[in-house]
Amino acid sequence: MHEDDLVELEVLGVRRHPGDDELVVLLLEPVGELIVPIAIGPTEAGAIATAQAGVVPPRPMTHDLLRDVLASLDVRVRQVEITELVGGVFHAALVLGDGPTRVDARASDAIALAVRVGCPVLCATDVLAEVGVEATPATPEDEEADGSPEEQVAQFREFLDHVSPDDFERGEPGGRSP
């Protein structure tokens, strides 16, 4: 993908989509003030929220492990690119080092890694045009409802304390995953 076809986004954070209670990570395109909402699973939501809150787990989680493996091999993640939307599923790539090395990734995992390594998240302009929604200023009620990152992490930990594998639908191998 050519750099001119990409726009840098800011990771705003994880929220629950009002109405269906689906978890989404919100990405902001600051120039045009568009929001890209990406539905994600609870594991990735927790990974993104805890990293943004600066919470360091006692043992490395999967995204921490990937960050540490890459660092031990002296490979840096230059950027994350959200490349396309296929059948409602966002596709992404990790761009590694200074060369052309690209690794296919789920957008949610790529974003969780980007938050950990501090690299930019870019989005294809055609994806932004397709799914970007106009940002509206948050009201005090919105801010209160979402809570601080620490409150979001506490809510997620509470969720994890009471969730069981039976609470999730089992997908087909190779099928759509958030």
Secondary structure, 3 states (H helix, E strand, C coil): CCHHHEEEEEEEEEEECCCCCCEEEEEEECCCCEEEEEECCHHHHHHHHHHHCCCCCCCCCHHHHHHHHHHHCCCCEEEEEEEEEECCEEEEEEEECCCCCEEEEEHHHHHHHHHHHCCCEEEEHHHHHHHCEECCCCCHHHHHHHCCHHHHHHHHHHHHHHCCHHHCCCCCCCCCCC
